[in-house]
Amino acid sequence: MSSPTPDDSTGARISQSLHKLQMLHAAPDVDPHPRGRSEDPAPPANPTPPSWSPHVREGYGFRPSSGMSTPPTASVYGLEAGSPLPDPNGLGWPAKSTVSRLNATPAERAAREQKLASAVRTILECIGEDPDREGLLKTPERYSQALMWMTRGYEERLADIINDAIFAEDHDEMVIVRDIDISSLCEHHLVPFMGKVAIAYIPNNLVLGLSKLARIAETFSRRLQVQERLTKQIAIAVQEAIKPRGVAVVMEATHLCMTMRGVQKPGSMTVTSCMLGCFRTQQKTREEFLTLIKGR
């Protein structure tokens, strides 16, 4: 019996391949790669940006329906704004009543403080105190004024804080301001948390006045906060202000809601970070930053 020639073998293989292709076309529901993920459909060429309003939020005024704790920046939605952050009033993620507080008249401010003082008097009565005794007689007014001061970040516009302190400089190395003292109020228990923050960025033809980094941290810390969100908001504010190659923020703080109540663990520290741009994508840049802020 004669053995098949090479031409016969090649022809047989081609016939088998054609048969397999015909079988696949005949059964379109069969996945030719059952273990692999199917490719996602290509996005449309010109996606419609989602509607975004600074006046409509869930939760505490910071959570859009997507569940993200800090709204995306203006560049994500293609918005144009006259301030470093994506809201028409330049407040940076305003809460439900932030705009009304910002635009309040002197009479409205006085009425707001009086309403708050009445609420403090009610609190004193509820905890078993006598708000009419000498030591507490003026406490409601004092506390209402103090609380308005401790939350004055709701009245500060980022555009006014940064002002014109943006300069053109041919500097492409890391800029760090560290050991910035911050104090804020935990939004869960309305008790303070205090600590330090380090802010770094790598310029992209523009530098920001050094004091403005501290002022940005101060503005966002003077609102009801959680440390995770505060860290991210500082980083995004710097990113939107001067569009650097990258921004890094590290914060460490002590929370009185952990030390004087609840679990009661004095000395415990909470550390949070936010890395954007080259600090997120380049390990050596990130390591250099972390090394520099630890050095003394």
C-alpha positions as CSV (number, residue, x, y, z in Angstrom):
1,M,0.0,0.0,0.0
2,S,1.5,3.4,-1.0
3,S,2.0,6.1,1.6
4,P,0.2,9.4,1.1
5,T,2.2,12.2,-0.6
6,P,2.9,15.5,1.1
7,D,0.4,17.2,-1.1
8,D,-2.3,14.8,0.0
9,S,-1.5,15.5,3.7
10,T,-1.6,19.3,3.2
11,G,-4.9,19.1,1.4
12,A,-6.4,17.0,4.2
13,R,-5.3,19.5,6.9
14,I,-6.8,22.4,4.8
15,S,-10.1,20.5,4.4
16,Q,-10.3,19.9,8.2
17,S,-9.6,23.6,8.9
18,L,-12.3,24.7,6.5
19,H,-14.8,22.2,8.0
20,K,-14.1,23.6,11.5
21,L,-14.7,27.1,10.3
22,Q,-18.0,26.1,8.7
23,M,-19.1,24.5,12.0
24,L,-18.4,27.7,13.9
25,H,-20.3,29.8,11.5
26,A,-23.2,27.4,11.5
27,A,-23.4,27.6,15.3
28,P,-23.0,31.3,16.3
29,D,-24.0,30.7,19.9
30,V,-20.9,28.6,20.6
31,D,-18.1,30.5,22.2
32,P,-14.8,29.6,20.5
33,H,-13.0,30.7,23.6
34,P,-15.0,29.4,26.5
35,R,-12.4,30.2,29.2
36,G,-11.7,33.8,28.1
37,R,-13.8,36.9,28.7
38,S,-15.7,38.2,25.8
39,E,-14.5,41.6,24.5
40,D,-16.4,44.6,25.7
41,P,-18.2,46.6,23.1
42,A,-16.4,49.6,21.9
43,P,-17.5,52.9,23.5
44,P,-19.3,55.4,21.3
45,A,-17.1,57.9,19.6
46,N,-18.7,60.9,21.3
47,P,-20.1,59.8,24.7
48,T,-22.7,62.1,26.2
49,P,-21.3,63.4,29.5
50,P,-23.5,62.6,32.5
51,S,-25.5,65.3,33.9
52,W,-23.9,66.8,37.1
53,S,-25.4,69.4,39.3
54,P,-23.7,70.9,42.4
55,H,-27.0,71.3,44.1
56,V,-28.2,67.6,43.9
57,R,-26.4,65.1,46.1
58,E,-27.1,62.1,48.2
59,G,-26.0,61.6,51.8
60,Y,-24.0,64.5,53.2
61,G,-23.9,66.4,50.0
62,F,-20.8,64.6,48.6
63,R,-22.1,61.4,47.2
64,P,-23.6,61.3,43.7
65,S,-25.7,58.3,42.6
66,S,-22.6,56.4,41.5
67,G,-21.6,55.9,45.1
68,M,-18.3,57.8,44.7
69,S,-17.5,59.7,47.9
70,T,-15.9,62.7,46.0
71,P,-17.4,63.8,42.7
72,P,-15.2,63.5,39.6
73,T,-13.2,66.5,38.5
74,A,-14.4,68.9,35.8
75,S,-12.1,67.4,33.2
76,V,-13.9,64.0,33.5
77,Y,-17.1,65.5,32.4
78,G,-15.6,68.1,30.0
79,L,-17.0,71.0,32.1
80,E,-15.6,74.4,31.9
81,A,-15.6,76.4,35.2
82,G,-14.1,79.7,36.3
83,S,-12.6,78.1,39.4
84,P,-10.2,75.3,40.1
85,L,-13.1,73.0,41.0
86,P,-16.2,71.9,39.2
87,D,-19.0,74.0,40.7
88,P,-20.2,77.4,39.6
89,N,-19.6,79.0,43.0
90,G,-16.0,77.8,43.3
91,L,-16.7,76.1,46.6
92,G,-15.4,72.6,45.8
93,W,-18.1,69.9,46.3
94,P,-20.7,72.1,48.1
95,A,-23.2,70.4,50.4
96,K,-27.0,71.0,50.4
97,S,-26.9,74.3,52.2
98,T,-23.4,75.6,51.4
99,V,-24.5,78.1,48.8
100,S,-27.2,79.6,51.0
101,R,-24.7,80.0,53.8
102,L,-22.2,81.6,51.4
103,N,-24.7,84.1,50.1
104,A,-26.4,84.8,53.4
105,T,-27.1,88.4,54.4
106,P,-26.1,89.7,57.9
107,A,-29.7,89.3,59.1
108,E,-29.8,85.7,57.8
109,R,-26.4,85.0,59.5
110,A,-27.8,86.3,62.8
111,A,-30.9,84.2,62.4
112,R,-28.8,81.1,61.6
113,E,-26.7,81.6,64.8
114,Q,-29.8,82.1,66.9
115,K,-31.4,78.9,65.6
116,L,-28.1,77.0,66.3
117,A,-28.0,78.5,69.8
118,S,-31.5,77.3,70.5
119,A,-30.5,73.8,69.4
120,V,-27.5,73.9,71.8
121,R,-29.8,74.9,74.7
122,T,-32.0,71.9,73.9
123,I,-28.9,69.7,74.0
124,L,-28.0,71.0,77.4
125,E,-31.4,70.3,78.7
126,C,-31.4,66.8,77.2
127,I,-28.1,65.8,78.9
128,G,-29.5,66.8,82.2
129,E,-28.0,70.3,82.6
130,D,-29.5,73.6,83.6
131,P,-28.9,76.0,80.7
132,D,-29.9,78.9,83.0
133,R,-27.2,78.5,85.5
134,E,-24.4,81.0,85.5
135,G,-21.7,78.9,83.8
136,L,-24.0,77.8,81.0
137,L,-26.0,81.0,80.5
138,K,-24.0,82.1,77.4
139,T,-22.8,78.7,76.3
140,P,-25.4,78.3,73.5
141,E,-24.3,81.6,71.9
142,R,-20.6,80.8,72.4
143,Y,-20.9,77.4,70.9
144,S,-23.0,78.5,67.9
145,Q,-20.3,81.1,67.1
146,A,-17.5,78.6,67.7
147,L,-19.1,76.0,65.4
148,M,-19.6,78.5,62.6
149,W,-15.9,79.3,62.9
150,M,-14.8,75.7,63.0
151,T,-16.9,75.1,59.8
152,R,-15.9,78.3,58.0
153,G,-14.6,76.2,55.1
154,Y,-18.2,76.1,53.8
155,E,-17.9,79.9,53.1
156,E,-14.5,79.9,51.4
157,R,-14.1,79.8,47.6
158,L,-11.1,77.9,46.3
159,A,-10.7,80.4,43.6
160,D,-10.3,83.2,46.1
161,I,-7.9,81.2,48.3
162,I,-5.6,80.4,45.4
163,N,-6.2,83.8,43.9
164,D,-3.3,84.7,41.5
165,A,-0.6,82.7,43.3
166,I,0.0,80.5,40.2
167,F,3.4,81.1,38.6
168,A,5.1,79.9,35.4
169,E,8.3,78.2,36.3
170,D,10.6,75.8,34.5
171,H,10.8,73.4,37.4
172,D,10.2,69.7,37.0
173,E,11.3,68.3,40.3
174,M,9.2,67.4,43.3
175,V,7.8,70.1,45.6
176,I,6.8,69.1,49.1
177,V,5.2,70.9,52.0
178,R,5.0,68.6,55.0
179,D,3.9,68.8,58.6
180,I,0.9,71.0,57.9
181,D,-1.2,71.0,61.1
182,I,-4.9,70.3,60.5
183,S,-7.9,69.9,62.7
184,S,-11.4,69.0,61.6
185,L,-14.7,67.7,62.8
186,C,-15.7,64.1,62.3
187,E,-19.0,64.1,60.5
188,H,-20.2,60.9,62.3
189,H,-19.8,62.2,65.9
190,L,-19.1,65.9,65.5
191,V,-15.9,65.5,67.6
192,P,-12.4,66.7,66.4
193,F,-9.7,64.8,64.7
194,M,-6.3,66.4,64.5
195,G,-3.0,65.6,62.8
196,K,-0.6,66.6,60.0
197,V,-0.7,66.4,56.3
198,A,2.1,66.3,53.6
199,I,1.3,67.6,50.1
200,A,3.6,67.1,47.1
201,Y,3.4,67.7,43.4
202,I,5.6,67.6,40.3
203,P,5.0,70.8,38.3
204,N,4.1,70.9,34.7
205,N,5.3,74.5,33.8
206,L,3.2,76.0,36.7
207,V,3.9,76.2,40.4
208,L,1.5,77.1,43.2
209,G,2.4,79.5,46.1
210,L,3.6,77.4,49.0
211,S,1.1,78.9,51.5
212,K,-1.8,78.0,49.1
213,L,-1.1,74.3,49.7
214,A,-1.7,74.8,53.4
215,R,-4.7,77.0,52.8
216,I,-6.3,74.4,50.6
217,A,-5.8,71.8,53.4
218,E,-7.3,74.3,55.9
219,T,-10.3,75.1,53.8
220,F,-11.4,71.4,53.4
221,S,-10.6,70.6,57.0
222,R,-12.9,73.3,58.2
223,R,-15.9,71.3,57.1
224,L,-17.5,68.2,58.5
225,Q,-15.3,65.5,57.2
226,V,-14.0,61.9,57.2
227,Q,-10.2,61.6,56.8
228,E,-10.4,59.6,53.7
229,R,-12.4,62.2,51.8
230,L,-10.4,65.1,53.2
231,T,-7.2,63.5,51.8
232,K,-8.7,63.0,48.4
233,Q,-10.2,66.5,48.1
234,I,-6.9,68.2,48.9
235,A,-5.2,66.2,46.2
236,I,-7.9,66.9,43.6
237,A,-7.9,70.6,44.4
238,V,-4.2,70.9,43.7
239,Q,-4.5,68.8,40.6
240,E,-7.3,70.9,39.2
241,A,-5.6,74.2,40.1
242,I,-2.3,73.8,38.2
243,K,-2.6,70.5,36.3
244,P,0.8,69.1,37.5
245,R,2.3,65.8,36.4
246,G,1.2,64.3,39.7
247,V,0.0,65.0,43.2
248,A,0.5,63.1,46.4
249,V,-1.1,63.7,49.8
250,V,-0.5,61.7,53.0
251,M,-2.3,62.5,56.2
252,E,-2.0,61.1,59.7
253,A,-4.4,62.0,62.4
254,T,-5.8,61.1,65.9
255,H,-9.6,60.8,66.1
256,L,-11.2,61.7,69.4
257,C,-14.1,59.5,68.5
258,M,-11.7,56.6,68.9
259,T,-9.7,57.9,71.9
260,M,-12.3,59.5,74.3
261,R,-15.3,57.3,73.5
262,G,-16.2,53.9,71.9
263,V,-13.1,51.7,71.7
264,Q,-11.0,54.3,73.7
265,K,-7.6,53.7,72.3
266,P,-5.4,56.8,73.0
267,G,-2.4,57.2,70.8
268,S,-3.8,55.4,67.8
269,M,-3.1,57.1,64.5
270,T,-5.0,56.9,61.2
271,V,-3.0,57.3,58.0
272,T,-4.5,57.9,54.6
273,S,-3.0,58.8,51.2
274,C,-4.1,59.8,47.8
275,M,-1.8,59.5,44.8
276,L,-2.6,61.0,41.4
277,G,-0.7,61.1,38.1
278,C,2.9,60.0,38.1
279,F,2.8,59.3,41.9
280,R,0.3,56.6,41.2
281,T,1.9,55.2,38.1
282,Q,5.6,55.4,38.9
283,Q,6.8,53.4,41.9
284,K,10.1,55.2,42.2
285,T,8.5,58.6,42.3
286,R,6.1,57.4,45.0
287,E,8.9,55.9,47.0
288,E,11.0,59.1,46.8
289,F,8.0,61.1,48.2
290,L,7.4,58.6,51.0
291,T,11.1,58.7,51.9
292,L,11.3,62.5,52.0
293,I,8.2,63.0,54.2
294,K,9.6,60.5,56.7
295,G,13.0,62.1,56.9
296,R,13.6,64.6,59.8
